[in-house]
């Protein structure tokens, strides 16, 4: 019986490691793929519209309303005045559809753009779609020339907002 439990534990660990690994297509220094996506209210956002102006934070999150995604988004909401003072745009992207994103915005009074990539086209271009079909929690900091300045697998959700703001300000 002990052997079966040990084998099961090893298999479980291997599965967890495989699921946790990220096979990102993009890395620091690569050109960020351009995209045009709409927010929950139908407004379009195009990455290259920021070219030559300011760094942009593009963060992918798995699912609106889940505990980690809520904590991450509320951190940005709470620090939003610092982002606007420094002219740093933040674009949150998930594969949720617009009604789900709108409810998320309304429920948590989110004050920055959350974009719908329901067809997963952009998420696939950035290489962030996980085995589950949801986006992985990954942030790209894109510089003024639309090159990827940093790629972060978000581990510290509580400090994510402050971390990305500092990194983006350093690029100005």
C-alpha positions as CSV (number, residue, x, y, z in Angstrom):
1,X,0.0,0.0,0.0
2,X,2.9,2.4,0.8
3,X,4.4,1.8,-2.6
4,X,1.1,2.7,-4.3
5,X,0.8,5.9,-2.3
6,X,4.5,6.8,-3.1
7,X,4.0,6.1,-6.9
8,X,0.8,8.2,-6.8
9,X,2.6,11.1,-5.1
10,X,5.4,11.0,-7.7
11,X,3.0,11.0,-10.6
12,X,1.1,13.9,-9.0
13,X,4.2,15.9,-8.6
14,X,5.2,15.3,-12.2
15,X,1.8,16.4,-13.4
16,X,1.9,19.6,-11.3
17,X,5.4,20.4,-12.7
18,X,4.2,19.9,-16.3
19,X,1.1,22.0,-15.8
20,X,3.1,24.8,-14.1
21,X,5.6,25.1,-16.8
22,X,5.3,27.9,-19.3
23,X,6.2,27.6,-22.9
24,X,6.3,31.2,-23.8
25,X,6.9,32.1,-27.4
26,X,8.1,35.6,-26.6
27,X,11.1,36.7,-24.6
28,X,12.8,39.9,-23.6
29,X,14.0,41.9,-26.6
30,X,11.4,40.4,-29.0
31,X,9.0,42.7,-30.8
32,X,5.6,42.6,-29.0
33,X,2.9,41.3,-31.4
34,X,0.5,44.1,-32.2
35,X,-3.2,43.6,-31.3
36,X,-6.5,45.4,-31.3
37,X,-8.9,44.2,-28.7
38,X,-12.1,45.6,-27.2
39,X,-12.9,46.2,-23.6
40,X,-16.2,45.2,-22.0
41,X,-17.8,48.4,-23.3
42,X,-16.8,48.0,-27.0
43,X,-13.8,50.5,-26.9
44,X,-10.9,49.3,-29.0
45,X,-7.3,49.3,-27.8
46,X,-4.3,48.9,-30.2
47,X,-0.9,48.2,-28.7
48,X,1.0,50.2,-31.4
49,X,-1.1,53.3,-30.6
50,X,1.3,53.7,-27.6
51,X,4.5,53.4,-29.8
52,X,6.9,56.2,-29.2
53,X,5.0,57.5,-26.3
54,X,5.3,55.3,-23.2
55,X,5.9,51.8,-22.0
56,X,2.8,49.7,-21.7
57,X,2.0,46.9,-19.2
58,X,0.1,44.0,-20.9
59,X,-1.0,41.5,-18.3
60,X,-2.8,38.2,-19.0
61,X,-4.9,36.7,-16.3
62,X,-6.8,33.4,-16.2
63,X,-10.4,34.1,-15.2
64,X,-12.3,37.2,-14.1
65,X,-13.7,37.0,-10.6
66,X,-11.4,34.2,-9.3
67,X,-9.5,35.0,-6.1
68,X,-6.0,35.5,-7.7
69,X,-7.3,37.6,-10.6
70,X,-9.4,39.7,-8.3
71,X,-6.4,40.4,-6.0
72,X,-4.2,41.2,-9.0
73,X,-6.8,43.6,-10.6
74,X,-7.7,45.3,-7.3
75,X,-4.0,46.0,-6.7
76,X,-3.8,47.8,-10.0
77,X,-7.1,49.6,-9.3
78,X,-5.8,50.8,-5.9
79,X,-2.5,52.0,-7.5
80,X,-4.2,53.4,-10.6
81,X,-3.4,57.1,-9.7
82,X,0.3,56.2,-9.7
83,X,0.0,54.7,-13.2
84,X,-1.8,57.7,-14.5
85,X,0.6,60.2,-12.9
86,X,3.4,58.4,-14.7
87,X,1.5,58.0,-17.9
88,X,1.8,54.2,-17.8
89,X,-1.1,52.4,-19.5
90,X,-2.2,48.9,-18.2
91,X,-4.1,46.5,-20.4
92,X,-5.4,43.4,-18.8
93,X,-6.3,40.6,-21.1
94,X,-8.2,37.3,-20.6
95,X,-10.1,34.9,-22.7
96,X,-13.3,35.9,-20.9
97,X,-16.1,37.3,-23.0
98,X,-17.2,40.9,-22.6
99,X,-20.2,40.3,-20.3
100,X,-18.0,38.4,-17.9
101,X,-15.4,41.1,-17.9
102,X,-18.1,43.8,-17.5
103,X,-19.4,42.0,-14.4
104,X,-15.9,41.8,-13.0
105,X,-15.3,45.5,-13.6
106,X,-18.7,46.4,-12.0
107,X,-18.2,44.0,-9.0
108,X,-14.8,45.4,-8.1
109,X,-15.1,48.9,-9.4
110,X,-12.1,48.4,-11.7
111,X,-10.8,51.6,-13.3
112,X,-8.5,50.5,-16.1
113,X,-9.0,48.6,-19.4
114,X,-9.7,44.9,-19.3
115,X,-9.8,43.4,-22.8
116,X,-11.6,40.4,-24.2
117,X,-9.6,37.9,-26.2
118,X,-12.4,35.3,-26.4
119,X,-11.1,33.8,-29.6
120,X,-7.6,33.4,-27.9
121,X,-5.8,34.8,-30.9
122,X,-3.7,37.3,-29.0
123,X,-3.2,34.9,-26.1
124,X,-1.8,32.3,-28.6
125,X,0.5,34.9,-30.2
126,X,1.9,35.7,-26.8
127,X,2.1,32.0,-25.9
128,X,0.2,32.3,-22.7
129,X,-2.7,29.9,-23.2
130,X,-2.3,27.1,-20.6
131,X,-3.2,23.5,-20.9
132,X,-6.5,24.3,-19.2
133,X,-7.4,26.7,-22.0
134,X,-7.2,29.7,-19.8
135,X,-4.5,32.3,-20.0
136,X,-1.6,31.9,-17.6
137,X,-0.8,34.8,-15.2
138,X,2.0,36.4,-17.2
139,X,2.8,40.1,-17.6
140,X,4.7,41.7,-20.4
141,X,6.3,45.1,-20.0
142,X,6.5,46.6,-23.5
143,X,8.8,49.6,-24.1
144,X,8.2,52.7,-26.2
145,X,9.5,50.9,-29.3
146,X,7.0,48.0,-28.8
147,X,9.9,45.7,-27.8
148,X,9.3,43.4,-24.8
149,X,11.4,44.8,-22.0
150,X,10.4,42.2,-19.4
151,X,8.4,39.0,-19.1
152,X,7.1,38.1,-15.7
153,X,5.4,34.9,-14.5
154,X,3.4,36.5,-11.7
155,X,4.1,34.7,-8.4
156,X,3.7,37.6,-6.0
157,X,0.1,38.7,-6.8
158,X,-0.1,41.0,-3.8
159,X,2.9,43.1,-5.0
160,X,2.4,42.7,-8.7
161,X,1.0,46.2,-9.3
162,X,3.9,47.9,-7.5
163,X,6.5,45.7,-9.2
164,X,5.3,46.4,-12.8
165,X,4.9,50.1,-12.1
166,X,8.5,50.4,-10.9
167,X,9.8,48.4,-13.9
168,X,7.8,50.5,-16.4
169,X,8.9,53.8,-14.8
170,X,12.5,52.7,-15.1
171,X,11.9,52.5,-18.9
172,X,10.6,56.1,-19.4
